[in-house]
Amino acid sequence: MTDIKSMTSAELRDLMVSLGEKPFRAKQLYEWMHQHLAVSYEEMSNLPKSLKEKLSDRPVTALEIMDIQISKIDGTRKYLFRLSDGNMIESVLMKYRHGNSVCISSQAGCRMGCRFCASTIGGLARNLLPSEMLDQIYRIQADTGERVSNVVVMGSGEPLDNYDNLLRFIHLLTEEGGIHISQRNLTVSTCGIVPRMYELAEEKLQMTLAVSLHAPNDEKRRRLMPIANKYSMEELLEACRYYFEKTGRRITFEYSLVSGVNDSREDALELAGRLRGLNCHVNLIPVNPVRERSFVRSGRDAVENFKINLEKCGINGTIRREMGSDIDGACGQLRKRYMEKTESEK
């Protein structure tokens, strides 16, 4: 049974009719959940009591805020949310001059196994429902009283490993009747599940696809990302070309710089050679240290030089501005710390 907050307007209309209600109740219900951010039927003052009783076996999905860390440097807020089954996820609110951006999770945990990521250390607990993805944004808007204008699906989890729920989430997020964020203000990250990238291209969405590359060749990429054992870089880049051809949207490549592993001049030149001719942008990220891993972030000079070497070869690059460096900034760290604390208290 699809949970009520994950239903489209049309599905809600059908539900209302099946319950013997007037179709216009669907619009009221949809607006309460997706515009007014209601967390229970009690808040929905213009719905009759009889309808609320009929819906009592379909609770409105609402996440519980367990912890908020606020950066003293730039106001970045990191949220730890509890799902109805006790699983934990995290989201980040970043404030920029151009508006508020929220980075959300698509899964509780992750099974992709990328070596520098804290999200994947405990494996995958489960996929998030569309409503649970949406409600990260809704709870943050309700907590701050400020509108979110940009959404990045780049928190815990691999979005394309939760493909159907991701697509439904995108439609609920971007279509009229809800908070109606433009597709152009949405970025979805993937470590490179090639068949799903082809499927996504066919949807012709106007969002940005961010591909985690993190290496200039297959050998180095396999050391960092297990997915590289399944799909070669050439297969991945071919899927990127297809995505651009179908959507006209420039690809963003995420490249985490690890000292002595993938940050040399030779790495930059090899990467530039591979990306030549592809309409793309490289986002350079000094890797966040994770306690369980031995990786060390590249120094400022190494990062600057890497960018310069890419640009000499005609590849656009930016160094990601660090946000919330004084809080548990790396993906999955806050959730992991909470789970460890809970485990030790048993």
C-alpha positions as CSV (number, residue, x, y, z in Angstrom):
1,M,0.0,0.0,0.0
2,T,1.5,3.3,-1.1
3,D,1.8,5.6,1.9
4,I,-0.5,8.7,1.6
5,K,2.3,11.3,1.4
6,S,4.0,9.4,-1.5
7,M,0.8,9.5,-3.6
8,T,0.4,11.8,-6.6
9,S,-2.7,14.1,-6.9
10,A,-4.3,11.7,-9.3
11,E,-3.8,8.7,-7.0
12,L,-5.2,10.7,-4.1
13,R,-8.3,11.6,-6.2
14,D,-8.8,7.9,-6.9
15,L,-8.5,7.1,-3.2
16,M,-11.0,9.7,-2.2
17,V,-13.5,8.4,-4.8
18,S,-12.9,4.8,-3.5
19,L,-13.7,6.0,0.0
20,G,-16.9,7.6,-1.1
21,E,-15.6,11.1,-0.8
22,K,-15.8,14.1,-3.2
23,P,-12.7,14.3,-5.5
24,F,-11.9,17.9,-4.3
25,R,-10.8,16.4,-1.0
26,A,-7.7,15.1,-2.7
27,K,-6.5,18.7,-3.5
28,Q,-7.1,19.7,0.1
29,L,-5.2,16.8,1.5
30,Y,-2.4,17.3,-1.0
31,E,-2.0,20.9,-0.1
32,W,-2.0,20.2,3.6
33,M,0.8,17.7,3.2
34,H,3.0,19.4,0.6
35,Q,2.3,23.1,1.0
36,H,1.4,23.5,4.7
37,L,3.7,20.7,5.7
38,A,1.1,19.1,8.1
39,V,2.3,16.1,10.0
40,S,-1.1,14.7,11.1
41,Y,-4.8,14.8,10.0
42,E,-5.6,16.7,13.2
43,E,-3.9,19.8,11.6
44,M,-6.1,19.6,8.5
45,S,-8.9,21.8,9.7
46,N,-11.1,21.7,6.6
47,L,-11.3,17.9,6.4
48,P,-14.4,16.3,7.9
49,K,-14.0,14.1,10.9
50,S,-15.5,11.2,9.0
51,L,-12.7,11.3,6.3
52,K,-10.0,11.5,9.0
53,E,-11.5,8.4,10.5
54,K,-11.4,6.6,7.2
55,L,-7.7,7.6,6.8
56,S,-6.7,6.5,10.3
57,D,-4.9,3.4,9.0
58,R,-2.8,5.6,6.7
59,P,-0.7,7.8,8.9
60,V,1.0,10.8,7.4
61,T,4.8,10.2,7.2
62,A,6.7,12.6,9.4
63,L,10.3,12.4,10.5
64,E,11.4,13.1,14.0
65,I,14.4,15.4,14.6
66,M,16.8,13.7,16.9
67,D,19.7,16.1,16.8
68,I,20.8,19.3,15.0
69,Q,24.4,20.5,14.8
70,I,24.8,24.1,13.8
71,S,28.1,25.4,12.4
72,K,29.5,28.4,14.2
73,I,31.5,29.3,11.0
74,D,28.8,29.5,8.4
75,G,25.4,28.5,9.9
76,T,25.3,25.1,8.1
77,R,22.8,22.9,10.0
78,K,23.2,19.1,10.1
79,Y,20.0,17.2,11.0
80,L,19.7,13.6,12.3
81,F,16.2,12.3,11.7
82,R,14.5,9.2,13.1
83,L,12.2,7.2,10.7
84,S,9.0,5.5,12.0
85,D,10.8,2.1,12.2
86,G,13.7,3.5,14.3
87,N,16.2,3.8,11.4
88,M,18.3,7.0,11.3
89,I,19.1,9.3,8.4
90,E,20.8,12.7,8.1
91,S,20.4,15.8,6.0
92,V,22.2,19.1,5.7
93,L,21.0,22.7,5.2
94,M,23.5,25.0,3.6
95,K,22.9,28.7,3.3
96,Y,24.2,30.5,0.3
97,R,23.6,34.0,-1.1
98,H,21.5,32.6,-3.8
99,G,19.2,30.7,-1.4
100,N,19.0,27.7,0.9
101,S,20.2,24.3,-0.3
102,V,19.3,21.0,1.4
103,C,21.3,17.8,0.9
104,I,19.1,14.8,1.6
105,S,19.6,11.0,2.0
106,S,17.9,8.5,-0.3
107,Q,18.6,5.4,1.7
108,A,19.3,4.5,5.4
109,G,22.9,3.4,5.0
110,C,24.3,2.3,1.6
111,R,25.6,-0.9,0.0
112,M,27.9,0.7,-2.6
113,G,31.0,0.4,-0.4
114,C,32.9,3.5,-1.5
115,R,36.1,3.5,0.5
116,F,36.1,7.2,1.7
117,C,32.4,7.3,2.8
118,A,31.1,6.9,6.3
119,S,27.5,6.1,5.0
120,T,28.5,2.7,3.7
121,I,30.4,1.3,6.7
122,G,27.3,-0.4,8.2
123,G,25.8,-1.5,4.9
124,L,22.3,-0.8,3.6
125,A,19.4,-0.8,6.2
126,R,16.7,0.0,3.6
127,N,15.4,2.3,0.9
128,L,13.6,5.5,1.8
129,L,10.1,6.1,0.6
130,P,9.4,9.2,-1.6
131,S,7.6,10.7,1.4
132,E,10.7,10.2,3.7
133,M,12.9,11.9,1.1
134,L,10.5,14.8,0.8
135,D,10.0,15.1,4.6
136,Q,13.6,15.8,5.2
137,I,13.1,19.0,3.2
138,Y,9.7,19.7,4.8
139,R,11.0,19.3,8.4
140,I,13.9,21.6,7.7
141,Q,11.6,24.3,6.2
142,A,9.3,24.0,9.2
143,D,12.2,24.1,11.6
144,T,13.9,27.2,10.1
145,G,10.8,29.0,8.8
146,E,12.7,29.6,5.5
147,R,12.1,28.3,2.0
148,V,14.4,25.7,0.5
149,S,15.3,26.7,-3.1
150,N,17.8,23.9,-4.1
151,V,17.8,20.2,-3.4
152,V,20.8,17.8,-3.7
153,V,20.2,14.1,-3.4
154,M,23.8,13.4,-2.2
155,G,23.4,12.3,1.4
156,S,23.5,8.7,2.6
157,G,22.7,6.1,0.0
158,E,22.9,5.7,-3.7
159,P,19.8,7.4,-5.3
160,L,19.8,5.2,-8.4
161,D,19.8,2.1,-6.2
162,N,16.3,3.4,-5.0
163,Y,15.3,4.3,-8.6
164,D,11.5,4.0,-8.6
165,N,11.1,5.9,-5.3
166,L,13.6,8.5,-6.5
167,L,11.5,9.2,-9.7
168,R,8.3,9.5,-7.7
169,F,10.1,11.9,-5.2
170,I,11.3,14.1,-8.1
171,H,7.8,14.4,-9.5
172,L,6.2,15.2,-6.1
173,L,9.0,17.8,-5.4
174,T,8.9,19.6,-8.7
175,E,5.3,19.5,-9.9
176,E,2.6,22.1,-9.1
177,G,0.6,21.7,-6.0
178,G,3.5,21.0,-3.6
179,I,6.6,23.1,-2.8
180,H,7.2,23.2,-6.6
181,I,11.0,23.4,-6.7
182,S,12.3,23.7,-10.3
183,Q,13.9,20.6,-11.8
184,R,16.8,22.9,-12.7
185,N,17.4,23.4,-9.0
186,L,17.7,19.7,-8.3
187,T,20.9,17.6,-8.4
188,V,21.0,13.8,-8.1
189,S,24.3,12.1,-7.4
190,T,25.3,8.6,-8.5
191,C,28.4,6.4,-8.2
192,G,27.6,5.2,-11.7
193,I,24.9,2.5,-12.0
194,V,25.1,2.5,-15.7
195,P,21.8,0.8,-16.7
196,R,19.9,3.2,-14.5
197,M,21.7,6.2,-16.0
198,Y,20.3,5.2,-19.4
199,E,16.8,4.8,-17.9
200,L,17.1,8.2,-16.2
201,A,18.2,9.8,-19.5
202,E,14.9,8.6,-21.2
203,E,12.9,10.6,-18.5
204,K,14.4,13.8,-20.0
205,L,14.3,15.6,-16.7
206,Q,16.0,19.0,-16.5
207,M,17.9,18.3,-13.3
208,T,21.7,18.0,-12.9
209,L,23.3,14.6,-12.8
210,A,26.4,14.5,-10.6
211,V,28.6,11.4,-11.2
212,S,31.1,10.3,-8.6
213,L,34.3,9.6,-10.6
214,H,37.1,10.1,-8.0
215,A,39.8,8.6,-10.3
216,P,41.3,9.1,-13.8
217,N,41.4,5.4,-14.7
218,D,39.8,2.0,-13.9
219,E,42.7,0.7,-11.8
220,K,42.6,3.6,-9.3
221,R,38.8,3.8,-9.4
222,R,38.5,0.1,-8.4
223,R,40.6,0.8,-5.4
224,L,38.2,3.5,-4.2
225,M,34.8,2.4,-5.5
226,P,33.6,-1.3,-5.8
227,I,31.0,-0.3,-8.5
228,A,34.1,0.2,-10.8
229,N,34.5,-3.6,-10.8
230,K,31.1,-3.9,-12.5
231,Y,31.2,-0.9,-15.0
232,S,34.4,0.4,-16.6
233,M,35.0,4.1,-16.9
234,E,34.5,3.9,-20.7
235,E,31.0,2.4,-20.1
236,L,30.3,5.1,-17.5
237,L,31.4,8.0,-19.7
238,E,29.4,6.6,-22.6
239,A,26.3,6.6,-20.4
240,C,27.2,10.3,-19.5
241,R,27.4,11.2,-23.2
242,Y,24.0,9.6,-23.7
243,Y,22.5,11.5,-20.8
244,F,23.7,14.8,-22.2
245,E,22.5,13.9,-25.7
246,K,19.0,13.1,-24.3
247,T,18.6,16.0,-21.8
248,G,21.0,18.7,-22.9
249,R,22.1,19.0,-19.3
250,R,25.8,19.3,-18.6
251,I,27.2,16.5,-16.4
252,T,28.9,17.3,-13.1
253,F,31.7,15.0,-12.1
254,E,32.5,14.7,-8.4
255,Y,36.2,14.1,-7.7
256,S,37.3,13.6,-4.1
257,L,41.0,14.3,-3.8
258,V,43.0,11.9,-1.6
259,S,46.6,12.8,-0.9
260,G,49.0,10.5,-2.8
261,V,46.2,8.5,-4.3
262,N,44.5,10.5,-7.1
263,D,45.8,14.1,-6.8
264,S,49.0,14.2,-8.9
265,R,49.6,16.3,-12.1
266,E,49.6,13.0,-14.1
267,D,46.2,12.2,-12.6
268,A,44.8,15.6,-13.7
269,L,46.1,15.3,-17.2
270,E,44.8,11.7,-17.6
271,L,41.4,12.8,-16.3
272,A,41.3,15.7,-18.7
273,G,42.1,13.4,-21.6
274,R,39.3,11.1,-20.7
275,L,36.7,13.9,-20.3
276,R,37.7,15.8,-23.5
277,G,34.8,16.5,-25.7
278,L,32.2,15.8,-23.0
279,N,30.1,18.8,-21.9
280,C,31.0,18.6,-18.2
281,H,32.2,20.3,-15.1
282,V,34.5,18.8,-12.4
283,N,33.7,19.5,-8.8
284,L,37.0,19.0,-6.8
285,I,36.4,17.9,-3.2
286,P,39.2,17.6,-0.6
287,V,38.2,14.3,1.0
288,N,36.6,14.4,4.4
289,P,38.7,12.3,6.8
290,V,36.7,9.3,8.1
291,R,38.0,7.6,11.3
292,E,37.8,4.1,9.9
293,R,39.8,4.9,6.8
294,S,43.4,5.9,6.4
295,F,42.8,8.4,3.6
296,V,44.4,11.9,4.1
297,R,42.9,14.9,2.3
298,S,45.1,16.6,-0.4
299,G,46.7,19.9,0.7
300,R,45.5,23.2,-0.6
301,D,48.4,23.6,-3.1
302,A,47.7,20.1,-4.5
303,V,44.0,20.9,-5.0
304,E,44.7,24.3,-6.7
305,N,47.3,22.7,-9.0
306,F,44.9,19.9,-9.9
307,K,42.3,22.5,-10.9
308,I,44.9,24.5,-12.9
309,N,46.1,21.4,-14.8
310,L,42.5,20.5,-15.7
311,E,41.8,24.0,-17.0
312,K,45.0,24.1,-19.1
313,C,43.4,21.1,-20.9
314,G,40.1,22.9,-21.4
315,I,38.2,21.1,-18.6
316,N,36.2,23.4,-16.2
317,G,36.7,22.8,-12.5
318,T,35.7,24.3,-9.2
319,I,36.9,23.6,-5.7
320,R,33.9,22.8,-3.5
321,R,33.5,25.4,-0.8
322,E,33.6,23.7,2.5
323,M,30.5,24.1,4.6
324,G,30.1,23.2,8.2
325,S,33.7,22.0,8.7
326,D,33.4,22.4,12.5
327,I,30.5,19.9,12.7
328,D,30.2,16.2,11.6
329,G,30.4,17.3,8.0
330,A,31.2,14.1,6.1
331,C,28.3,12.0,4.7
332,G,27.0,9.5,7.3
333,Q,29.2,10.6,10.2
334,L,26.4,12.0,12.5
335,R,24.2,9.0,11.9
336,K,27.1,6.6,12.5
337,R,28.1,8.4,15.7
338,Y,24.5,8.2,17.0
339,M,24.3,4.5,16.2
340,E,27.6,3.7,17.9
341,K,26.4,5.6,21.1
342,T,23.1,3.7,21.1
343,E,24.9,0.4,20.7
344,S,27.3,1.1,23.5
345,E,24.4,2.0,25.9
346,K,22.7,-1.4,25.4
